[in-house]
Amino acid sequence: MKAFVSVLGKDKVGIIHEVTSVLSKNNVNILDINQTLIDDYFAMVMLVDLSKMQLEFKDLKTKLENKAAEIDVSIKVQREDIFNSMYKI
């Protein structure tokens, strides 16, 4: 299973490290990553592989939400199959 992870917030040192550390600790592999700065705002989207993850999807989502609150950014995670069904013509 794959998922998209999006991160938005005011730019600051360590955002990528903090988010990817949560993924790494839970055996989530980053397949693709794109990040940019728009003025003082940081935006990142990752495609991740969840197939070797040892916890439930909802638990990963909770961990990322907790990290988002800790570092004052917005983190959203959505399974690829749900994303595809939402945007399928």
PDB file with SEQRES, HELIX, SHEET and CRYST1 records, atoms N, CA, C and O in Angstrom:
SEQRES   1 A   89  MET LYS ALA PHE VAL SER VAL LEU GLY LYS ASP LYS VAL          
SEQRES   2 A   89  GLY ILE ILE HIS GLU VAL THR SER VAL LEU SER LYS ASN          
SEQRES   3 A   89  ASN VAL ASN ILE LEU ASP ILE ASN GLN THR LEU ILE ASP          
SEQRES   4 A   89  ASP TYR PHE ALA MET VAL MET LEU VAL ASP LEU SER LYS          
SEQRES   5 A   89  MET GLN LEU GLU PHE LYS ASP LEU LYS THR LYS LEU GLU          
SEQRES   6 A   89  ASN LYS ALA ALA GLU ILE ASP VAL SER ILE LYS VAL GLN          
SEQRES   7 A   89  ARG GLU ASP ILE PHE ASN SER MET TYR LYS ILE                  
HELIX    1 AA1 ILE A   15  LYS A   25  1                                  11    
HELIX    2 AA2 PHE A   57  ILE A   71  1                                  15    
HELIX    3 AA3 GLU A   80  TYR A   87  1                                   8    
SHEET    1 AA1 4 ASN A  29  ILE A  38  0                                        
SHEET    2 AA1 4 TYR A  41  ASP A  49 -1                                        
SHEET    3 AA1 4 LYS A   2  LYS A  10 -1                                        
SHEET    4 AA1 4 SER A  74  ARG A  79 -1                                        
CRYST1    1.000    1.000    1.000  90.00  90.00  90.00 P 1           1          
ATOM      1  N   MET A   1       0.840  -1.177   0.000  1.00  0.00           N  
ATOM      2  CA  MET A   1       0.000   0.000   0.000  1.00  0.00           C  
ATOM      3  C   MET A   1       0.888   1.245   0.000  1.00  0.00           C  
ATOM      4  O   MET A   1       1.944   1.278   0.633  1.00  0.00           O  
ATOM      5  N   LYS A   2       0.436   2.259  -0.722  1.00  0.00           N  
ATOM      6  CA  LYS A   2       1.138   3.535  -0.794  1.00  0.00           C  
ATOM      7  C   LYS A   2       0.237   4.634  -0.250  1.00  0.00           C  
ATOM      8  O   LYS A   2      -0.981   4.476  -0.159  1.00  0.00           O  
ATOM      9  N   ALA A   3       0.865   5.754   0.110  1.00  0.00           N  
ATOM     10  CA  ALA A   3       0.112   6.901   0.612  1.00  0.00           C  
ATOM     11  C   ALA A   3       0.819   8.190   0.234  1.00  0.00           C  
ATOM     12  O   ALA A   3       2.014   8.199  -0.061  1.00  0.00           O  
ATOM     13  N   PHE A   4       0.062   9.278   0.249  1.00  0.00           N  
ATOM     14  CA  PHE A   4       0.618  10.610   0.068  1.00  0.00           C  
ATOM     15  C   PHE A   4       0.670  11.291   1.428  1.00  0.00           C  
ATOM     16  O   PHE A   4      -0.282  11.226   2.205  1.00  0.00           O  
ATOM     17  N   VAL A   5       1.791  11.943   1.703  1.00  0.00           N  
ATOM     18  CA  VAL A   5       1.950  12.724   2.924  1.00  0.00           C  
ATOM     19  C   VAL A   5       2.218  14.161   2.487  1.00  0.00           C  
ATOM     20  O   VAL A   5       3.148  14.412   1.719  1.00  0.00           O  
ATOM     21  N   SER A   6       1.423  15.091   2.964  1.00  0.00           N  
ATOM     22  CA  SER A   6       1.649  16.507   2.643  1.00  0.00           C  
ATOM     23  C   SER A   6       1.934  17.267   3.929  1.00  0.00           C  
ATOM     24  O   SER A   6       1.344  17.009   4.978  1.00  0.00           O  
ATOM     25  N   VAL A   7       2.861  18.214   3.811  1.00  0.00           N  
ATOM     26  CA  VAL A   7       3.282  19.022   4.953  1.00  0.00           C  
ATOM     27  C   VAL A   7       3.268  20.485   4.521  1.00  0.00           C  
ATOM     28  O   VAL A   7       3.842  20.837   3.490  1.00  0.00           O  
ATOM     29  N   LEU A   8       2.612  21.334   5.308  1.00  0.00           N  
ATOM     30  CA  LEU A   8       2.544  22.769   5.037  1.00  0.00           C  
ATOM     31  C   LEU A   8       2.772  23.544   6.318  1.00  0.00           C  
ATOM     32  O   LEU A   8       2.295  23.148   7.381  1.00  0.00           O  
ATOM     33  N   GLY A   9       3.493  24.639   6.224  1.00  0.00           N  
ATOM     34  CA  GLY A   9       3.678  25.480   7.401  1.00  0.00           C  
ATOM     35  C   GLY A   9       4.720  26.546   7.178  1.00  0.00           C  
ATOM     36  O   GLY A   9       5.367  26.586   6.132  1.00  0.00           O  
ATOM     37  N   LYS A  10       4.883  27.411   8.165  1.00  0.00           N  
ATOM     38  CA  LYS A  10       5.932  28.422   8.118  1.00  0.00           C  
ATOM     39  C   LYS A  10       7.274  27.700   8.082  1.00  0.00           C  
ATOM     40  O   LYS A  10       7.491  26.729   8.806  1.00  0.00           O  
ATOM     41  N   ASP A  11       8.166  28.186   7.233  1.00  0.00           N  
ATOM     42  CA  ASP A  11       9.465  27.541   7.092  1.00  0.00           C  
ATOM     43  C   ASP A  11      10.291  27.700   8.367  1.00  0.00           C  
ATOM     44  O   ASP A  11      10.293  28.756   9.001  1.00  0.00           O  
ATOM     45  N   LYS A  12      10.986  26.630   8.721  1.00  0.00           N  
ATOM     46  CA  LYS A  12      11.906  26.641   9.859  1.00  0.00           C  
ATOM     47  C   LYS A  12      12.850  25.460   9.705  1.00  0.00           C  
ATOM     48  O   LYS A  12      12.572  24.531   8.946  1.00  0.00           O  
ATOM     49  N   VAL A  13      13.933  25.495  10.404  1.00  0.00           N  
ATOM     50  CA  VAL A  13      14.932  24.433  10.360  1.00  0.00           C  
ATOM     51  C   VAL A  13      14.338  23.144  10.931  1.00  0.00           C  
ATOM     52  O   VAL A  13      13.704  23.164  11.986  1.00  0.00           O  
ATOM     53  N   GLY A  14      14.545  22.024  10.232  1.00  0.00           N  
ATOM     54  CA  GLY A  14      14.233  20.718  10.789  1.00  0.00           C  
ATOM     55  C   GLY A  14      12.916  20.088  10.412  1.00  0.00           C  
ATOM     56  O   GLY A  14      12.630  18.981  10.867  1.00  0.00           O  
ATOM     57  N   ILE A  15      12.096  20.738   9.599  1.00  0.00           N  
ATOM     58  CA  ILE A  15      10.787  20.159   9.268  1.00  0.00           C  
ATOM     59  C   ILE A  15      10.959  18.805   8.584  1.00  0.00           C  
ATOM     60  O   ILE A  15      10.342  17.820   8.990  1.00  0.00           O  
ATOM     61  N   ILE A  16      11.785  18.754   7.562  1.00  0.00           N  
ATOM     62  CA  ILE A  16      11.973  17.499   6.830  1.00  0.00           C  
ATOM     63  C   ILE A  16      12.499  16.415   7.766  1.00  0.00           C  
ATOM     64  O   ILE A  16      12.024  15.280   7.732  1.00  0.00           O  
ATOM     65  N   HIS A  17      13.467  16.757   8.592  1.00  0.00           N  
ATOM     66  CA  HIS A  17      14.032  15.790   9.534  1.00  0.00           C  
ATOM     67  C   HIS A  17      12.964  15.245  10.485  1.00  0.00           C  
ATOM     68  O   HIS A  17      12.877  14.034  10.687  1.00  0.00           O  
ATOM     69  N   GLU A  18      12.169  16.111  11.056  1.00  0.00           N  
ATOM     70  CA  GLU A  18      11.152  15.700  12.024  1.00  0.00           C  
ATOM     71  C   GLU A  18      10.114  14.763  11.390  1.00  0.00           C  
ATOM     72  O   GLU A  18       9.748  13.745  11.978  1.00  0.00           O  
ATOM     73  N   VAL A  19       9.649  15.114  10.201  1.00  0.00           N  
ATOM     74  CA  VAL A  19       8.609  14.305   9.546  1.00  0.00           C  
ATOM     75  C   VAL A  19       9.185  12.973   9.070  1.00  0.00           C  
ATOM     76  O   VAL A  19       8.587  11.920   9.294  1.00  0.00           O  
ATOM     77  N   THR A  20      10.337  13.016   8.421  1.00  0.00           N  
ATOM     78  CA  THR A  20      10.913  11.773   7.904  1.00  0.00           C  
ATOM     79  C   THR A  20      11.381  10.852   9.033  1.00  0.00           C  
ATOM     80  O   THR A  20      11.443   9.637   8.843  1.00  0.00           O  
ATOM     81  N   SER A  21      11.705  11.395  10.182  1.00  0.00           N  
ATOM     82  CA  SER A  21      12.069  10.560  11.334  1.00  0.00           C  
ATOM     83  C   SER A  21      10.880   9.716  11.793  1.00  0.00           C  
ATOM     84  O   SER A  21      11.047   8.545  12.136  1.00  0.00           O  
ATOM     85  N   VAL A  22       9.694  10.296  11.802  1.00  0.00           N  
ATOM     86  CA  VAL A  22       8.491   9.536  12.165  1.00  0.00           C  
ATOM     87  C   VAL A  22       8.295   8.402  11.172  1.00  0.00           C  
ATOM     88  O   VAL A  22       7.993   7.274  11.563  1.00  0.00           O  
ATOM     89  N   LEU A  23       8.466   8.700   9.890  1.00  0.00           N  
ATOM     90  CA  LEU A  23       8.290   7.674   8.864  1.00  0.00           C  
ATOM     91  C   LEU A  23       9.331   6.567   9.016  1.00  0.00           C  
ATOM     92  O   LEU A  23       8.993   5.384   8.984  1.00  0.00           O  
ATOM     93  N   SER A  24      10.574   6.945   9.177  1.00  0.00           N  
ATOM     94  CA  SER A  24      11.670   5.978   9.294  1.00  0.00           C  
ATOM     95  C   SER A  24      11.485   5.065  10.507  1.00  0.00           C  
ATOM     96  O   SER A  24      11.667   3.851  10.405  1.00  0.00           O  
ATOM     97  N   LYS A  25      11.129   5.638  11.639  1.00  0.00           N  
ATOM     98  CA  LYS A  25      10.949   4.852  12.862  1.00  0.00           C  
ATOM     99  C   LYS A  25       9.827   3.827  12.728  1.00  0.00           C  
ATOM    100  O   LYS A  25       9.776   2.853  13.478  1.00  0.00           O  
ATOM    101  N   ASN A  26       8.936   4.049  11.776  1.00  0.00           N  
ATOM    102  CA  ASN A  26       7.801   3.148  11.583  1.00  0.00           C  
ATOM    103  C   ASN A  26       7.910   2.337  10.293  1.00  0.00           C  
ATOM    104  O   ASN A  26       6.924   1.788   9.801  1.00  0.00           O  
ATOM    105  N   ASN A  27       9.137   2.273   9.755  1.00  0.00           N  
ATOM    106  CA  ASN A  27       9.458   1.436   8.588  1.00  0.00           C  
ATOM    107  C   ASN A  27       8.653   1.823   7.349  1.00  0.00           C  
ATOM    108  O   ASN A  27       8.236   0.965   6.571  1.00  0.00           O  
ATOM    109  N   VAL A  28       8.443   3.133   7.179  1.00  0.00           N  
ATOM    110  CA  VAL A  28       7.764   3.667   6.001  1.00  0.00           C  
ATOM    111  C   VAL A  28       8.837   4.201   5.060  1.00  0.00           C  
ATOM    112  O   VAL A  28       9.653   5.039   5.445  1.00  0.00           O  
ATOM    113  N   ASN A  29       8.827   3.710   3.827  1.00  0.00           N  
ATOM    114  CA  ASN A  29       9.837   4.097   2.847  1.00  0.00           C  
ATOM    115  C   ASN A  29       9.329   5.252   1.987  1.00  0.00           C  
ATOM    116  O   ASN A  29       8.192   5.227   1.515  1.00  0.00           O  
ATOM    117  N   ILE A  30      10.171   6.259   1.786  1.00  0.00           N  
ATOM    118  CA  ILE A  30       9.824   7.390   0.925  1.00  0.00           C  
ATOM    119  C   ILE A  30      10.193   7.025  -0.509  1.00  0.00           C  
ATOM    120  O   ILE A  30      11.358   6.765  -0.813  1.00  0.00           O  
ATOM    121  N   LEU A  31       9.192   7.009  -1.385  1.00  0.00           N  
ATOM    122  CA  LEU A  31       9.410   6.668  -2.788  1.00  0.00           C  
ATOM    123  C   LEU A  31       9.713   7.898  -3.633  1.00  0.00           C  
ATOM    124  O   LEU A  31      10.510   7.834  -4.569  1.00  0.00           O  
ATOM    125  N   ASP A  32       9.078   9.010  -3.301  1.00  0.00           N  
ATOM    126  CA  ASP A  32       9.283  10.251  -4.036  1.00  0.00           C  
ATOM    127  C   ASP A  32       8.987  11.406  -3.089  1.00  0.00           C  
ATOM    128  O   ASP A  32       8.133  11.306  -2.208  1.00  0.00           O  
ATOM    129  N   ILE A  33       9.703  12.495  -3.288  1.00  0.00           N  
ATOM    130  CA  ILE A  33       9.522  13.662  -2.420  1.00  0.00           C  
ATOM    131  C   ILE A  33       9.693  14.928  -3.254  1.00  0.00           C  
ATOM    132  O   ILE A  33      10.574  15.016  -4.108  1.00  0.00           O  
ATOM    133  N   ASN A  34       8.835  15.897  -2.987  1.00  0.00           N  
ATOM    134  CA  ASN A  34       8.912  17.185  -3.654  1.00  0.00           C  
ATOM    135  C   ASN A  34       8.652  18.243  -2.603  1.00  0.00           C  
ATOM    136  O   ASN A  34       7.653  18.186  -1.886  1.00  0.00           O  
ATOM    137  N   GLN A  35       9.549  19.207  -2.512  1.00  0.00           N  
ATOM    138  CA  GLN A  35       9.340  20.277  -1.536  1.00  0.00           C  
ATOM    139  C   GLN A  35       9.723  21.606  -2.149  1.00  0.00           C  
ATOM    140  O   GLN A  35      10.565  21.678  -3.045  1.00  0.00           O  
ATOM    141  N   THR A  36       9.090  22.661  -1.651  1.00  0.00           N  
ATOM    142  CA  THR A  36       9.357  23.995  -2.153  1.00  0.00           C  
ATOM    143  C   THR A  36       9.099  25.024  -1.060  1.00  0.00           C  
ATOM    144  O   THR A  36       8.467  24.731  -0.045  1.00  0.00           O  
ATOM    145  N   LEU A  37       9.592  26.215  -1.283  1.00  0.00           N  
ATOM    146  CA  LEU A  37       9.306  27.363  -0.413  1.00  0.00           C  
ATOM    147  C   LEU A  37       8.524  28.379  -1.231  1.00  0.00           C  
ATOM    148  O   LEU A  37       8.889  28.691  -2.365  1.00  0.00           O  
ATOM    149  N   ILE A  38       7.456  28.888  -0.652  1.00  0.00           N  
ATOM    150  CA  ILE A  38       6.673  29.951  -1.250  1.00  0.00           C  
ATOM    151  C   ILE A  38       6.657  31.078  -0.231  1.00  0.00           C  
ATOM    152  O   ILE A  38       5.978  30.997   0.793  1.00  0.00           O  
ATOM    153  N   ASP A  39       7.422  32.144  -0.525  1.00  0.00           N  
ATOM    154  CA  ASP A  39       7.697  33.184   0.459  1.00  0.00           C  
ATOM    155  C   ASP A  39       8.298  32.523   1.702  1.00  0.00           C  
ATOM    156  O   ASP A  39       9.358  31.904   1.610  1.00  0.00           O  
ATOM    157  N   ASP A  40       7.652  32.641   2.844  1.00  0.00           N  
ATOM    158  CA  ASP A  40       8.158  32.040   4.077  1.00  0.00           C  
ATOM    159  C   ASP A  40       7.446  30.728   4.403  1.00  0.00           C  
ATOM    160  O   ASP A  40       7.538  30.241   5.530  1.00  0.00           O  
ATOM    161  N   TYR A  41       6.750  30.159   3.446  1.00  0.00           N  
ATOM    162  CA  TYR A  41       5.985  28.942   3.695  1.00  0.00           C  
ATOM    163  C   TYR A  41       6.642  27.724   3.042  1.00  0.00           C  
ATOM    164  O   TYR A  41       7.097  27.770   1.899  1.00  0.00           O  
ATOM    165  N   PHE A  42       6.673  26.647   3.803  1.00  0.00           N  
ATOM    166  CA  PHE A  42       7.250  25.384   3.375  1.00  0.00           C  
ATOM    167  C   PHE A  42       6.120  24.476   2.922  1.00  0.00           C  
ATOM    168  O   PHE A  42       5.097  24.370   3.598  1.00  0.00           O  
ATOM    169  N   ALA A  43       6.298  23.817   1.776  1.00  0.00           N  
ATOM    170  CA  ALA A  43       5.313  22.860   1.277  1.00  0.00           C  
ATOM    171  C   ALA A  43       6.053  21.615   0.791  1.00  0.00           C  
ATOM    172  O   ALA A  43       7.031  21.717   0.050  1.00  0.00           O  
ATOM    173  N   MET A  44       5.582  20.442   1.211  1.00  0.00           N  
ATOM    174  CA  MET A  44       6.220  19.194   0.821  1.00  0.00           C  
ATOM    175  C   MET A  44       5.147  18.134   0.591  1.00  0.00           C  
ATOM    176  O   MET A  44       4.172  18.041   1.337  1.00  0.00           O  
ATOM    177  N   VAL A  45       5.349  17.338  -0.457  1.00  0.00           N  
ATOM    178  CA  VAL A  45       4.488  16.190  -0.735  1.00  0.00           C  
ATOM    179  C   VAL A  45       5.400  14.986  -0.941  1.00  0.00           C  
ATOM    180  O   VAL A  45       6.388  15.054  -1.672  1.00  0.00           O  
ATOM    181  N   MET A  46       5.049  13.881  -0.281  1.00  0.00           N  
ATOM    182  CA  MET A  46       5.810  12.644  -0.415  1.00  0.00           C  
ATOM    183  C   MET A  46       4.875  11.513  -0.816  1.00  0.00           C  
ATOM    184  O   MET A  46       3.733  11.446  -0.361  1.00  0.00           O  
ATOM    185  N   LEU A  47       5.368  10.631  -1.666  1.00  0.00           N  
ATOM    186  CA  LEU A  47       4.705   9.361  -1.937  1.00  0.00           C  
ATOM    187  C   LEU A  47       5.481   8.331  -1.128  1.00  0.00           C  
ATOM    188  O   LEU A  47       6.696   8.202  -1.282  1.00  0.00           O  
ATOM    189  N   VAL A  48       4.784   7.600  -0.270  1.00  0.00           N  
ATOM    190  CA  VAL A  48       5.457   6.653   0.624  1.00  0.00           C  
ATOM    191  C   VAL A  48       4.899   5.244   0.461  1.00  0.00           C  
ATOM    192  O   VAL A  48       3.748   5.050   0.072  1.00  0.00           O  
ATOM    193  N   ASP A  49       5.745   4.275   0.768  1.00  0.00           N  
ATOM    194  CA  ASP A  49       5.381   2.855   0.721  1.00  0.00           C  
ATOM    195  C   ASP A  49       5.120   2.381   2.149  1.00  0.00           C  
ATOM    196  O   ASP A  49       6.005   2.446   3.002  1.00  0.00           O  
ATOM    197  N   LEU A  50       3.915   1.908   2.403  1.00  0.00           N  
ATOM    198  CA  LEU A  50       3.509   1.468   3.734  1.00  0.00           C  
ATOM    199  C   LEU A  50       3.581  -0.046   3.913  1.00  0.00           C  
ATOM    200  O   LEU A  50       3.213  -0.556   4.971  1.00  0.00           O  
ATOM    201  N   SER A  51       4.039  -0.760   2.915  1.00  0.00           N  
ATOM    202  CA  SER A  51       3.942  -2.227   2.924  1.00  0.00           C  
ATOM    203  C   SER A  51       4.729  -2.900   4.045  1.00  0.00           C  
ATOM    204  O   SER A  51       4.381  -4.009   4.449  1.00  0.00           O  
ATOM    205  N   LYS A  52       5.775  -2.261   4.556  1.00  0.00           N  
ATOM    206  CA  LYS A  52       6.563  -2.871   5.633  1.00  0.00           C  
ATOM    207  C   LYS A  52       6.289  -2.237   6.993  1.00  0.00           C  
ATOM    208  O   LYS A  52       6.961  -2.547   7.976  1.00  0.00           O  
ATOM    209  N   MET A  53       5.311  -1.360   7.041  1.00  0.00           N  
ATOM    210  CA  MET A  53       4.947  -0.679   8.272  1.00  0.00           C  
ATOM    211  C   MET A  53       4.417  -1.694   9.283  1.00  0.00           C  
ATOM    212  O   MET A  53       3.681  -2.608   8.913  1.00  0.00           O  
ATOM    213  N   GLN A  54       4.782  -1.542  10.536  1.00  0.00           N  
ATOM    214  CA  GLN A  54       4.411  -2.498  11.575  1.00  0.00           C  
ATOM    215  C   GLN A  54       3.215  -2.043  12.419  1.00  0.00           C  
ATOM    216  O   GLN A  54       2.861  -2.716  13.387  1.00  0.00           O  
ATOM    217  N   LEU A  55       2.594  -0.922  12.073  1.00  0.00           N  
ATOM    218  CA  LEU A  55       1.443  -0.439  12.836  1.00  0.00           C  
ATOM    219  C   LEU A  55       0.283  -0.180  11.892  1.00  0.00           C  
ATOM    220  O   LEU A  55       0.443  -0.213  10.672  1.00  0.00           O  
ATOM    221  N   GLU A  56      -0.862   0.072  12.451  1.00  0.00           N  
ATOM    222  CA  GLU A  56      -2.059   0.367  11.661  1.00  0.00           C  
ATOM    223  C   GLU A  56      -1.944   1.761  11.044  1.00  0.00           C  
ATOM    224  O   GLU A  56      -1.276   2.640  11.588  1.00  0.00           O  
ATOM    225  N   PHE A  57      -2.602   1.949   9.907  1.00  0.00           N  
ATOM    226  CA  PHE A  57      -2.584   3.231   9.210  1.00  0.00           C  
ATOM    227  C   PHE A  57      -3.056   4.361  10.122  1.00  0.00           C  
ATOM    228  O   PHE A  57      -2.452   5.434  10.145  1.00  0.00           O  
ATOM    229  N   LYS A  58      -4.132   4.126  10.872  1.00  0.00           N  
ATOM    230  CA  LYS A  58      -4.667   5.169  11.761  1.00  0.00           C  
ATOM    231  C   LYS A  58      -3.662   5.562  12.835  1.00  0.00           C  
ATOM    232  O   LYS A  58      -3.646   6.711  13.275  1.00  0.00           O  
ATOM    233  N   ASP A  59      -2.816   4.612  13.264  1.00  0.00           N  
ATOM    234  CA  ASP A  59      -1.801   4.922  14.264  1.00  0.00           C  
ATOM    235  C   ASP A  59      -0.679   5.775  13.679  1.00  0.00           C  
ATOM    236  O   ASP A  59      -0.161   6.672  14.344  1.00  0.00           O  
ATOM    237  N   LEU A  60      -0.307   5.489  12.425  1.00  0.00           N  
ATOM    238  CA  LEU A  60       0.687   6.343  11.758  1.00  0.00           C  
ATOM    239  C   LEU A  60       0.125   7.745  11.596  1.00  0.00           C  
ATOM    240  O   LEU A  60       0.823   8.733  11.825  1.00  0.00           O  
ATOM    241  N   LYS A  61      -1.130   7.828  11.204  1.00  0.00           N  
ATOM    242  CA  LYS A  61      -1.785   9.122  11.041  1.00  0.00           C  
ATOM    243  C   LYS A  61      -1.754   9.913  12.353  1.00  0.00           C  
ATOM    244  O   LYS A  61      -1.468  11.110  12.352  1.00  0.00           O  
ATOM    245  N   THR A  62      -2.045   9.251  13.451  1.00  0.00           N  
ATOM    246  CA  THR A  62      -2.008   9.899  14.764  1.00  0.00           C  
ATOM    247  C   THR A  62      -0.596  10.377  15.107  1.00  0.00           C  
ATOM    248  O   THR A  62      -0.422  11.489  15.604  1.00  0.00           O  
ATOM    249  N   LYS A  63       0.408   9.542  14.845  1.00  0.00           N  
ATOM    250  CA  LYS A  63       1.801   9.937  15.116  1.00  0.00           C  
ATOM    251  C   LYS A  63       2.186  11.172  14.306  1.00  0.00           C  
ATOM    252  O   LYS A  63       2.846  12.075  14.820  1.00  0.00           O  
ATOM    253  N   LEU A  64       1.774  11.208  13.039  1.00  0.00           N  
ATOM    254  CA  LEU A  64       2.088  12.373  12.207  1.00  0.00           C  
ATOM    255  C   LEU A  64       1.319  13.611  12.666  1.00  0.00           C  
ATOM    256  O   LEU A  64       1.860  14.717  12.634  1.00  0.00           O  
ATOM    257  N   GLU A  65       0.078  13.442  13.089  1.00  0.00           N  
ATOM    258  CA  GLU A  65      -0.690  14.573  13.620  1.00  0.00           C  
ATOM    259  C   GLU A  65      -0.056  15.114  14.898  1.00  0.00           C  
ATOM    260  O   GLU A  65      -0.010  16.327  15.102  1.00  0.00           O  
ATOM    261  N   ASN A  66       0.431  14.224  15.755  1.00  0.00           N  
ATOM    262  CA  ASN A  66       1.110  14.657  16.984  1.00  0.00           C  
ATOM    263  C   ASN A  66       2.393  15.416  16.657  1.00  0.00           C  
ATOM    264  O   ASN A  66       2.697  16.429  17.286  1.00  0.00           O  
ATOM    265  N   LYS A  67       3.145  14.923  15.671  1.00  0.00           N  
ATOM    266  CA  LYS A  67       4.367  15.606  15.257  1.00  0.00           C  
ATOM    267  C   LYS A  67       4.041  16.971  14.671  1.00  0.00           C  
ATOM    268  O   LYS A  67       4.760  17.939  14.919  1.00  0.00           O  
ATOM    269  N   ALA A  68       2.959  17.058  13.893  1.00  0.00           N  
ATOM    270  CA  ALA A  68       2.531  18.327  13.312  1.00  0.00           C  
ATOM    271  C   ALA A  68       2.260  19.358  14.399  1.00  0.00           C  
ATOM    272  O   ALA A  68       2.673  20.512  14.283  1.00  0.00           O  
ATOM    273  N   ALA A  69       1.572  18.945  15.447  1.00  0.00           N  
ATOM    274  CA  ALA A  69       1.283  19.857  16.559  1.00  0.00           C  
ATOM    275  C   ALA A  69       2.574  20.279  17.262  1.00  0.00           C  
ATOM    276  O   ALA A  69       2.728  21.434  17.660  1.00  0.00           O  
ATOM    277  N   GLU A  70       3.487  19.339  17.406  1.00  0.00           N  
ATOM    278  CA  GLU A  70       4.764  19.616  18.080  1.00  0.00           C  
ATOM    279  C   GLU A  70       5.606  20.645  17.325  1.00  0.00           C  
ATOM    280  O   GLU A  70       6.225  21.513  17.941  1.00  0.00           O  
ATOM    281  N   ILE A  71       5.633  20.552  15.989  1.00  0.00           N  
ATOM    282  CA  ILE A  71       6.491  21.454  15.212  1.00  0.00           C  
ATOM    283  C   ILE A  71       5.705  22.567  14.521  1.00  0.00           C  
ATOM    284  O   ILE A  71       6.264  23.326  13.729  1.00  0.00           O  
ATOM    285  N   ASP A  72       4.409  22.663  14.821  1.00  0.00           N  
ATOM    286  CA  ASP A  72       3.539  23.740  14.331  1.00  0.00           C  
ATOM    287  C   ASP A  72       3.459  23.803  12.805  1.00  0.00           C  
ATOM    288  O   ASP A  72       3.689  24.848  12.195  1.00  0.00           O  
ATOM    289  N   VAL A  73       3.127  22.658  12.208  1.00  0.00           N  
ATOM    290  CA  VAL A  73       2.839  22.577  10.771  1.00  0.00           C  
ATOM    291  C   VAL A  73       1.571  21.751  10.598  1.00  0.00           C  
ATOM    292  O   VAL A  73       1.037  21.208  11.566  1.00  0.00           O  
ATOM    293  N   SER A  74       1.097  21.662   9.371  1.00  0.00           N  
ATOM    294  CA  SER A  74      -0.026  20.792   9.040  1.00  0.00           C  
ATOM    295  C   SER A  74       0.524  19.575   8.302  1.00  0.00           C  
ATOM    296  O   SER A  74       1.258  19.719   7.324  1.00  0.00           O  
ATOM    297  N   ILE A  75       0.170  18.380   8.768  1.00  0.00           N  
ATOM    298  CA  ILE A  75       0.576  17.147   8.084  1.00  0.00           C  
ATOM    299  C   ILE A  75      -0.691  16.345   7.812  1.00  0.00           C  
ATOM    300  O   ILE A  75      -1.470  16.060   8.721  1.00  0.00           O  
ATOM    301  N   LYS A  76      -0.880  15.990   6.553  1.00  0.00           N  
ATOM    302  CA  LYS A  76      -2.011  15.163   6.133  1.00  0.00           C  
ATOM    303  C   LYS A  76      -1.464  13.915   5.459  1.00  0.00           C  
ATOM    304  O   LYS A  76      -0.489  13.987   4.710  1.00  0.00           O  
ATOM    305  N   VAL A  77      -2.080  12.781   5.719  1.00  0.00           N  
ATOM    306  CA  VAL A  77      -1.693  11.532   5.070  1.00  0.00           C  
ATOM    307  C   VAL A  77      -2.948  10.888   4.491  1.00  0.00           C  
ATOM    308  O   VAL A  77      -3.985  10.808   5.149  1.00  0.00           O  
ATOM    309  N   GLN A  78      -2.830  10.428   3.240  1.00  0.00           N  
ATOM    310  CA  GLN A  78      -3.978   9.830   2.559  1.00  0.00           C  
ATOM    311  C   GLN A  78      -3.509   8.626   1.757  1.00  0.00           C  
ATOM    312  O   GLN A  78      -2.541   8.713   1.001  1.00  0.00           O  
ATOM    313  N   ARG A  79      -4.191   7.516   1.923  1.00  0.00           N  
ATOM    314  CA  ARG A  79      -3.842   6.316   1.164  1.00  0.00           C  
ATOM    315  C   ARG A  79      -4.018   6.571  -0.332  1.00  0.00           C  
ATOM    316  O   ARG A  79      -4.944   7.266  -0.750  1.00  0.00           O  
ATOM    317  N   GLU A  80      -3.122   6.002  -1.124  1.00  0.00           N  
ATOM    318  CA  GLU A  80      -3.139   6.213  -2.571  1.00  0.00           C  
ATOM    319  C   GLU A  80      -4.449   5.749  -3.200  1.00  0.00           C  
ATOM    320  O   GLU A  80      -4.968   6.419  -4.093  1.00  0.00           O  
ATOM    321  N   ASP A  81      -4.986   4.637  -2.762  1.00  0.00           N  
ATOM    322  CA  ASP A  81      -6.223   4.131  -3.364  1.00  0.00           C  
ATOM    323  C   ASP A  81      -7.394   5.086  -3.129  1.00  0.00           C  
ATOM    324  O   ASP A  81      -8.241   5.257  -4.006  1.00  0.00           O  
ATOM    325  N   ILE A  82      -7.444   5.705  -1.955  1.00  0.00           N  
ATOM    326  CA  ILE A  82      -8.502   6.690  -1.663  1.00  0.00           C  
ATOM    327  C   ILE A  82      -8.295   7.936  -2.517  1.00  0.00           C  
ATOM    328  O   ILE A  82      -9.244   8.475  -3.087  1.00  0.00           O  
ATOM    329  N   PHE A  83      -7.047   8.387  -2.600  1.00  0.00           N  
ATOM    330  CA  PHE A  83      -6.726   9.554  -3.427  1.00  0.00           C  
ATOM    331  C   PHE A  83      -7.149   9.318  -4.870  1.00  0.00           C  
ATOM    332  O   PHE A  83      -7.790  10.174  -5.480  1.00  0.00           O  
ATOM    333  N   ASN A  84      -6.791   8.161  -5.416  1.00  0.00           N  
ATOM    334  CA  ASN A  84      -7.130   7.842  -6.813  1.00  0.00           C  
ATOM    335  C   ASN A  84      -8.627   7.775  -7.034  1.00  0.00           C  
ATOM    336  O   ASN A  84      -9.118   8.254  -8.057  1.00  0.00           O  
ATOM    337  N   SER A  85      -9.360   7.196  -6.105  1.00  0.00           N  
ATOM    338  CA  SER A  85     -10.819   7.095  -6.285  1.00  0.00           C  
ATOM    339  C   SER A  85     -11.500   8.459  -6.183  1.00  0.00           C  
ATOM    340  O   SER A  85     -12.541   8.681  -6.801  1.00  0.00           O  
ATOM    341  N   MET A  86     -10.925   9.359  -5.417  1.00  0.00           N  
ATOM    342  CA  MET A  86     -11.499  10.700  -5.284  1.00  0.00           C  
ATOM    343  C   MET A  86     -11.319  11.524  -6.565  1.00  0.00           C  
ATOM    344  O   MET A  86     -12.170  12.347  -6.902  1.00  0.00           O  
ATOM    345  N   TYR A  87     -10.211  11.298  -7.273  1.00  0.00           N  
ATOM    346  CA  TYR A  87      -9.883  12.131  -8.424  1.00  0.00           C  
ATOM    347  C   TYR A  87     -10.032  11.406  -9.759  1.00  0.00           C  
ATOM    348  O   TYR A  87      -9.593  11.905 -10.795  1.00  0.00           O  
ATOM    349  N   LYS A  88     -10.645  10.241  -9.730  1.00  0.00           N  
ATOM    350  CA  LYS A  88     -10.875   9.473 -10.955  1.00  0.00           C  
ATOM    351  C   LYS A  88     -12.072  10.069 -11.713  1.00  0.00           C  
ATOM    352  O   LYS A  88     -13.094  10.420 -11.125  1.00  0.00           O  
ATOM    353  N   ILE A  89     -11.909  10.167 -12.999  1.00  0.00           N  
ATOM    354  CA  ILE A  89     -12.985  10.739 -13.824  1.00  0.00           C  
ATOM    355  C   ILE A  89     -14.009   9.675 -14.128  1.00  0.00           C  
ATOM    356  O   ILE A  89     -14.997   9.946 -14.809  1.00  0.00           O  
TER     357      ILE A  89                                                      
END                                                                             
